[in-house]
Amino acid sequence: MLGVPEILSFEKALTALNDHQKQVMAKHWSEMALSEHASIGSFSSFSLQLLSLAAPPKFLDMAHQAARDEIRHAQMCFAIASDYAGEMLSPGPLPLKGDLLGELTPESILFATIQEGCIGETLSAAELELAFKAAKVPRIQSTLRTIIEEESVHAQLAWGVVQWLLNEKPNLKTTAQAAFEPVLTGQTNPCPPLQAQNEPLHAHGYLDSHHRWHAHRKACREIIRPAALALLR
């Protein structure tokens, strides 16, 4: 179980950390920010993939809104990372090489949507939910709450697109089965990691690999696997 420290202002919580802990938190929030920043491009590409499938307008609208959400998420995370680092942090150029859209076939788009959206976004939301419950700094709580709510909608977009594709093209069920296979067979998180580490940082929204593993395992068992089985029926 995660500890439940007292509610702390960001300034008070920051001064309680030593230099190494501040570096850990700056790196943690920077990595979150860079992930959110990269997702801007991912959703922009996804909207073009949806156009290639003649997807319903509601999915296109959700994809563009998701890209706008990710811009705001990246800004919030970089602001927090900068405060931990004691200097302004921001993204550099995003490397763009090769085929940015990937193979534009229903099979490849479905497989990627399941892997990155249904599974990836759901696991991300579950991880952030646990971090939110442990966080005791109001600024961190507020940021995590916003990201969780919007990432959950992004996951709903992925599940909706998969449902639509399977309804339109029932022959894609085999592709969907293959994409969900790691979750259905328990291959996504077979071995528990080391015991919890850096517990003083839980109040700052930090999760070590131990707690991330448990968050992912619970999400796979209680959310992704039942939803996948329902789709595949």
BALOBA-1460 file (C-alpha; in Angstrom, 3 decimals):
// residues 233
<rec num="1" residu="m" x="0.000" y="0.000" z="0.000"/>
<rec num="2" residu="l" x="1.112" y="3.539" z="-0.718"/>
<rec num="3" residu="g" x="1.642" y="5.849" z="2.209"/>
<rec num="4" residu="v" x="-0.718" y="8.721" z="2.999"/>
<rec num="5" residu="p" x="1.372" y="11.768" z="3.944"/>
<rec num="6" residu="e" x="-0.094" y="15.108" z="4.951"/>
<rec num="7" residu="i" x="-1.326" y="17.580" z="2.363"/>
<rec num="8" residu="l" x="1.601" y="19.819" z="1.348"/>
<rec num="9" residu="s" x="1.922" y="23.022" z="-0.650"/>
<rec num="10" residu="f" x="4.176" y="22.607" z="-3.670"/>
<rec num="11" residu="e" x="6.750" y="24.998" z="-2.225"/>
<rec num="12" residu="k" x="6.855" y="23.182" z="1.122"/>
<rec num="13" residu="a" x="7.017" y="19.781" z="-0.559"/>
<rec num="14" residu="l" x="9.842" y="20.961" z="-2.812"/>
<rec num="15" residu="t" x="11.988" y="22.283" z="0.039"/>
<rec num="16" residu="a" x="11.605" y="18.922" z="1.834"/>
<rec num="17" residu="l" x="13.451" y="17.136" z="-0.997"/>
<rec num="18" residu="n" x="17.208" y="16.787" z="-1.248"/>
<rec num="19" residu="d" x="19.047" y="17.533" z="-4.503"/>
<rec num="20" residu="h" x="19.011" y="13.915" z="-5.680"/>
<rec num="21" residu="q" x="15.266" y="13.603" z="-5.088"/>
<rec num="22" residu="k" x="14.658" y="16.829" z="-7.009"/>
<rec num="23" residu="q" x="16.659" y="15.409" z="-9.908"/>
<rec num="24" residu="v" x="14.597" y="12.217" z="-9.830"/>
<rec num="25" residu="m" x="11.365" y="14.195" z="-9.910"/>
<rec num="26" residu="a" x="12.601" y="16.532" z="-12.653"/>
<rec num="27" residu="k" x="13.492" y="13.488" z="-14.768"/>
<rec num="28" residu="h" x="10.153" y="11.802" z="-13.996"/>
<rec num="29" residu="w" x="8.018" y="14.797" z="-14.992"/>
<rec num="30" residu="s" x="10.252" y="15.549" z="-17.994"/>
<rec num="31" residu="e" x="9.714" y="12.019" z="-19.286"/>
<rec num="32" residu="m" x="5.980" y="12.400" z="-18.780"/>
<rec num="33" residu="a" x="6.076" y="15.710" z="-20.641"/>
<rec num="34" residu="l" x="8.039" y="14.267" z="-23.568"/>
<rec num="35" residu="s" x="5.625" y="11.335" z="-23.793"/>
<rec num="36" residu="e" x="2.649" y="13.692" z="-23.901"/>
<rec num="37" residu="h" x="4.463" y="15.873" z="-26.446"/>
<rec num="38" residu="a" x="5.093" y="12.888" z="-28.744"/>
<rec num="39" residu="s" x="1.420" y="11.932" z="-28.452"/>
<rec num="40" residu="i" x="0.459" y="15.178" z="-30.202"/>
<rec num="41" residu="g" x="1.959" y="13.787" z="-33.385"/>
<rec num="42" residu="s" x="0.512" y="10.338" z="-32.750"/>
<rec num="43" residu="f" x="-3.039" y="11.640" z="-32.648"/>
<rec num="44" residu="s" x="-2.420" y="13.858" z="-35.679"/>
<rec num="45" residu="s" x="-1.326" y="10.751" z="-37.596"/>
<rec num="46" residu="f" x="-4.260" y="8.793" z="-36.196"/>
<rec num="47" residu="s" x="-6.713" y="11.353" z="-37.571"/>
<rec num="48" residu="l" x="-5.269" y="10.799" z="-41.062"/>
<rec num="49" residu="q" x="-5.511" y="7.046" z="-40.604"/>
<rec num="50" residu="l" x="-9.155" y="7.477" z="-39.668"/>
<rec num="51" residu="l" x="-9.716" y="9.536" z="-42.807"/>
<rec num="52" residu="s" x="-8.254" y="6.695" z="-44.871"/>
<rec num="53" residu="l" x="-10.880" y="4.388" z="-43.356"/>
<rec num="54" residu="a" x="-13.782" y="6.817" z="-43.932"/>
<rec num="55" residu="a" x="-14.386" y="6.784" z="-40.185"/>
<rec num="56" residu="p" x="-17.413" y="8.566" z="-38.703"/>
<rec num="57" residu="p" x="-16.907" y="12.302" z="-37.991"/>
<rec num="58" residu="k" x="-17.225" y="11.794" z="-34.224"/>
<rec num="59" residu="f" x="-13.986" y="9.808" z="-34.192"/>
<rec num="60" residu="l" x="-12.175" y="12.494" z="-36.200"/>
<rec num="61" residu="d" x="-13.387" y="15.144" z="-33.764"/>
<rec num="62" residu="m" x="-12.219" y="13.086" z="-30.784"/>
<rec num="63" residu="a" x="-8.791" y="12.509" z="-32.366"/>
<rec num="64" residu="h" x="-8.224" y="16.213" z="-32.950"/>
<rec num="65" residu="q" x="-9.425" y="17.026" z="-29.427"/>
<rec num="66" residu="a" x="-7.015" y="14.400" z="-28.063"/>
<rec num="67" residu="a" x="-4.099" y="16.116" z="-29.849"/>
<rec num="68" residu="r" x="-5.115" y="19.426" z="-28.263"/>
<rec num="69" residu="d" x="-5.318" y="17.704" z="-24.869"/>
<rec num="70" residu="e" x="-1.781" y="16.391" z="-25.277"/>
<rec num="71" residu="i" x="-0.453" y="19.887" z="-25.969"/>
<rec num="72" residu="r" x="-1.861" y="21.045" z="-22.644"/>
<rec num="73" residu="h" x="-0.615" y="17.928" z="-20.821"/>
<rec num="74" residu="a" x="2.911" y="18.504" z="-22.117"/>
<rec num="75" residu="q" x="2.829" y="22.136" z="-21.016"/>
<rec num="76" residu="m" x="1.657" y="21.242" z="-17.505"/>
<rec num="77" residu="c" x="4.249" y="18.481" z="-17.092"/>
<rec num="78" residu="f" x="7.120" y="20.619" z="-18.367"/>
<rec num="79" residu="a" x="6.127" y="23.393" z="-15.943"/>
<rec num="80" residu="i" x="6.296" y="20.998" z="-12.991"/>
<rec num="81" residu="a" x="9.542" y="19.420" z="-14.229"/>
<rec num="82" residu="s" x="11.064" y="22.896" z="-14.538"/>
<rec num="83" residu="d" x="10.266" y="23.713" z="-10.922"/>
<rec num="84" residu="y" x="11.932" y="20.524" z="-9.726"/>
<rec num="85" residu="a" x="14.936" y="21.140" z="-11.976"/>
<rec num="86" residu="g" x="15.289" y="24.794" z="-11.021"/>
<rec num="87" residu="e" x="15.499" y="25.786" z="-14.677"/>
<rec num="88" residu="m" x="13.180" y="26.072" z="-17.650"/>
<rec num="89" residu="l" x="12.721" y="22.770" z="-19.479"/>
<rec num="90" residu="s" x="11.053" y="22.359" z="-22.865"/>
<rec num="91" residu="p" x="10.952" y="19.851" z="-25.725"/>
<rec num="92" residu="g" x="13.472" y="19.836" z="-28.514"/>
<rec num="93" residu="p" x="12.706" y="19.017" z="-32.159"/>
<rec num="94" residu="l" x="10.726" y="15.808" z="-32.569"/>
<rec num="95" residu="p" x="12.626" y="13.446" z="-34.901"/>
<rec num="96" residu="l" x="10.428" y="12.702" z="-37.901"/>
<rec num="97" residu="k" x="11.822" y="10.044" z="-40.200"/>
<rec num="98" residu="g" x="10.479" y="7.437" z="-42.565"/>
<rec num="99" residu="d" x="6.810" y="6.688" z="-43.120"/>
<rec num="100" residu="l" x="4.978" y="8.733" z="-40.489"/>
<rec num="101" residu="l" x="1.573" y="7.187" z="-41.174"/>
<rec num="102" residu="g" x="2.602" y="3.559" z="-41.337"/>
<rec num="103" residu="e" x="0.834" y="0.983" z="-43.463"/>
<rec num="104" residu="l" x="-2.643" y="2.321" z="-44.217"/>
<rec num="105" residu="t" x="-4.550" y="-0.953" z="-44.197"/>
<rec num="106" residu="p" x="-7.508" y="-1.753" z="-41.931"/>
<rec num="107" residu="e" x="-5.474" y="-4.586" z="-40.379"/>
<rec num="108" residu="s" x="-2.451" y="-2.464" z="-39.489"/>
<rec num="109" residu="i" x="-4.562" y="0.437" z="-38.210"/>
<rec num="110" residu="l" x="-6.675" y="-1.890" z="-36.088"/>
<rec num="111" residu="f" x="-3.621" y="-3.614" z="-34.611"/>
<rec num="112" residu="a" x="-1.923" y="-0.312" z="-33.751"/>
<rec num="113" residu="t" x="-5.116" y="1.149" z="-32.281"/>
<rec num="114" residu="i" x="-5.488" y="-1.825" z="-29.948"/>
<rec num="115" residu="q" x="-1.829" y="-1.838" z="-28.908"/>
<rec num="116" residu="e" x="-1.393" y="1.913" z="-28.451"/>
<rec num="117" residu="g" x="-4.933" y="2.970" z="-27.592"/>
<rec num="118" residu="c" x="-6.981" y="0.197" z="-25.992"/>
<rec num="119" residu="i" x="-4.014" y="-1.235" z="-24.103"/>
<rec num="120" residu="g" x="-1.516" y="1.623" z="-23.880"/>
<rec num="121" residu="e" x="-3.896" y="4.436" z="-22.971"/>
<rec num="122" residu="t" x="-5.791" y="2.250" z="-20.504"/>
<rec num="123" residu="l" x="-2.575" y="1.229" z="-18.729"/>
<rec num="124" residu="s" x="-1.409" y="4.839" z="-18.654"/>
<rec num="125" residu="a" x="-4.675" y="6.009" z="-17.096"/>
<rec num="126" residu="a" x="-4.509" y="3.225" z="-14.483"/>
<rec num="127" residu="e" x="-0.924" y="4.133" z="-13.581"/>
<rec num="128" residu="l" x="-1.789" y="7.817" z="-13.255"/>
<rec num="129" residu="e" x="-4.842" y="6.969" z="-11.147"/>
<rec num="130" residu="l" x="-2.648" y="5.217" z="-8.589"/>
<rec num="131" residu="a" x="-0.168" y="8.102" z="-8.646"/>
<rec num="132" residu="f" x="-3.053" y="10.522" z="-8.052"/>
<rec num="133" residu="k" x="-4.265" y="8.566" z="-5.035"/>
<rec num="134" residu="a" x="-0.795" y="8.689" z="-3.491"/>
<rec num="135" residu="a" x="-0.086" y="12.335" z="-4.336"/>
<rec num="136" residu="k" x="-0.536" y="14.832" z="-1.511"/>
<rec num="137" residu="v" x="0.572" y="18.043" z="-3.229"/>
<rec num="138" residu="p" x="-2.501" y="19.912" z="-4.552"/>
<rec num="139" residu="r" x="-0.758" y="21.134" z="-7.721"/>
<rec num="140" residu="i" x="0.328" y="17.579" z="-8.532"/>
<rec num="141" residu="q" x="-3.139" y="16.221" z="-7.741"/>
<rec num="142" residu="s" x="-4.806" y="18.779" z="-10.002"/>
<rec num="143" residu="t" x="-2.450" y="18.047" z="-12.896"/>
<rec num="144" residu="l" x="-2.843" y="14.291" z="-12.583"/>
<rec num="145" residu="r" x="-6.622" y="14.546" z="-12.294"/>
<rec num="146" residu="t" x="-6.832" y="16.518" z="-15.541"/>
<rec num="147" residu="i" x="-4.568" y="14.108" z="-17.411"/>
<rec num="148" residu="i" x="-6.405" y="11.038" z="-16.070"/>
<rec num="149" residu="e" x="-9.807" y="12.340" z="-17.130"/>
<rec num="150" residu="e" x="-8.650" y="13.184" z="-20.626"/>
<rec num="151" residu="e" x="-6.494" y="10.091" z="-21.141"/>
<rec num="152" residu="s" x="-9.528" y="8.000" z="-20.219"/>
<rec num="153" residu="v" x="-11.444" y="9.686" z="-23.049"/>
<rec num="154" residu="h" x="-8.541" y="8.897" z="-25.391"/>
<rec num="155" residu="a" x="-8.836" y="5.239" z="-24.415"/>
<rec num="156" residu="q" x="-12.581" y="5.398" z="-25.101"/>
<rec num="157" residu="l" x="-11.784" y="6.718" z="-28.583"/>
<rec num="158" residu="a" x="-9.575" y="3.701" z="-29.269"/>
<rec num="159" residu="w" x="-12.145" y="1.209" z="-28.004"/>
<rec num="160" residu="g" x="-14.856" y="2.939" z="-30.048"/>
<rec num="161" residu="v" x="-12.804" y="2.809" z="-33.235"/>
<rec num="162" residu="v" x="-12.021" y="-0.881" z="-32.692"/>
<rec num="163" residu="q" x="-15.701" y="-1.675" z="-32.108"/>
<rec num="164" residu="w" x="-16.669" y="0.229" z="-35.259"/>
<rec num="165" residu="l" x="-14.011" y="-1.490" z="-37.371"/>
<rec num="166" residu="l" x="-15.016" y="-4.950" z="-36.193"/>
<rec num="167" residu="n" x="-18.661" y="-4.175" z="-36.945"/>
<rec num="168" residu="e" x="-17.744" y="-2.916" z="-40.418"/>
<rec num="169" residu="k" x="-15.227" y="-5.660" z="-41.180"/>
<rec num="170" residu="p" x="-15.892" y="-8.842" z="-39.140"/>
<rec num="171" residu="n" x="-13.002" y="-10.558" z="-40.936"/>
<rec num="172" residu="l" x="-10.640" y="-8.392" z="-38.826"/>
<rec num="173" residu="k" x="-11.452" y="-10.380" z="-35.693"/>
<rec num="174" residu="t" x="-8.313" y="-12.501" z="-36.142"/>
<rec num="175" residu="t" x="-6.171" y="-9.357" z="-36.203"/>
<rec num="176" residu="a" x="-7.868" y="-8.082" z="-33.065"/>
<rec num="177" residu="q" x="-7.321" y="-11.424" z="-31.346"/>
<rec num="178" residu="a" x="-3.592" y="-11.243" z="-32.131"/>
<rec num="179" residu="a" x="-3.310" y="-7.666" z="-30.851"/>
<rec num="180" residu="f" x="-5.018" y="-8.518" z="-27.555"/>
<rec num="181" residu="e" x="-3.160" y="-11.825" z="-27.156"/>
<rec num="182" residu="p" x="-0.492" y="-10.547" z="-24.685"/>
<rec num="183" residu="v" x="-3.227" y="-9.341" z="-22.316"/>
<rec num="184" residu="l" x="-5.450" y="-12.369" z="-22.763"/>
<rec num="185" residu="t" x="-2.579" y="-14.742" z="-21.995"/>
<rec num="186" residu="g" x="-1.022" y="-12.683" z="-19.197"/>
<rec num="187" residu="q" x="2.196" y="-11.941" z="-21.085"/>
<rec num="188" residu="t" x="2.089" y="-8.168" z="-20.469"/>
<rec num="189" residu="n" x="3.236" y="-8.359" z="-16.833"/>
<rec num="190" residu="p" x="4.276" y="-11.911" z="-15.963"/>
<rec num="191" residu="c" x="6.812" y="-11.182" z="-13.207"/>
<rec num="192" residu="p" x="6.539" y="-8.755" z="-10.294"/>
<rec num="193" residu="p" x="9.406" y="-6.245" z="-9.978"/>
<rec num="194" residu="l" x="11.496" y="-5.356" z="-6.962"/>
<rec num="195" residu="q" x="9.891" y="-4.030" z="-3.817"/>
<rec num="196" residu="a" x="8.736" y="-0.428" z="-3.594"/>
<rec num="197" residu="q" x="11.399" y="2.263" z="-3.785"/>
<rec num="198" residu="n" x="11.533" y="6.057" z="-3.337"/>
<rec num="199" residu="e" x="8.445" y="6.079" z="-1.128"/>
<rec num="200" residu="p" x="8.973" y="9.723" z="-0.017"/>
<rec num="201" residu="l" x="8.380" y="10.706" z="-3.641"/>
<rec num="202" residu="h" x="4.905" y="9.158" z="-3.828"/>
<rec num="203" residu="a" x="3.472" y="12.426" z="-2.507"/>
<rec num="204" residu="h" x="4.879" y="14.078" z="-5.652"/>
<rec num="205" residu="g" x="3.071" y="11.751" z="-8.058"/>
<rec num="206" residu="y" x="6.013" y="9.398" z="-8.541"/>
<rec num="207" residu="l" x="5.441" y="5.656" z="-8.930"/>
<rec num="208" residu="d" x="8.276" y="3.155" z="-8.876"/>
<rec num="209" residu="s" x="8.262" y="0.015" z="-11.020"/>
<rec num="210" residu="h" x="6.740" y="-2.009" z="-8.166"/>
<rec num="211" residu="h" x="3.556" y="0.079" z="-8.011"/>
<rec num="212" residu="r" x="3.382" y="0.551" z="-11.790"/>
<rec num="213" residu="w" x="3.420" y="-3.230" z="-12.189"/>
<rec num="214" residu="h" x="0.486" y="-3.630" z="-9.808"/>
<rec num="215" residu="a" x="-1.457" y="-0.829" z="-11.521"/>
<rec num="216" residu="h" x="-0.945" y="-2.457" z="-14.917"/>
<rec num="217" residu="r" x="-1.817" y="-5.920" z="-13.653"/>
<rec num="218" residu="k" x="-5.082" y="-4.696" z="-12.135"/>
<rec num="219" residu="a" x="-6.036" y="-2.765" z="-15.286"/>
<rec num="220" residu="c" x="-5.341" y="-5.789" z="-17.490"/>
<rec num="221" residu="r" x="-7.391" y="-8.073" z="-15.271"/>
<rec num="222" residu="e" x="-10.325" y="-5.767" z="-14.506"/>
<rec num="223" residu="i" x="-10.611" y="-3.536" z="-17.591"/>
<rec num="224" residu="i" x="-8.738" y="-4.590" z="-20.712"/>
<rec num="225" residu="r" x="-9.256" y="-8.354" z="-20.634"/>
<rec num="226" residu="p" x="-13.059" y="-8.248" z="-20.018"/>
<rec num="227" residu="a" x="-13.524" y="-5.540" z="-22.653"/>
<rec num="228" residu="a" x="-11.392" y="-7.440" z="-25.164"/>
<rec num="229" residu="l" x="-13.316" y="-10.664" z="-24.614"/>
<rec num="230" residu="a" x="-16.608" y="-8.808" z="-25.092"/>
<rec num="231" residu="l" x="-15.375" y="-7.346" z="-28.383"/>
<rec num="232" residu="l" x="-14.084" y="-10.682" z="-29.656"/>
<rec num="233" residu="r" x="-17.380" y="-12.421" z="-28.982"/>
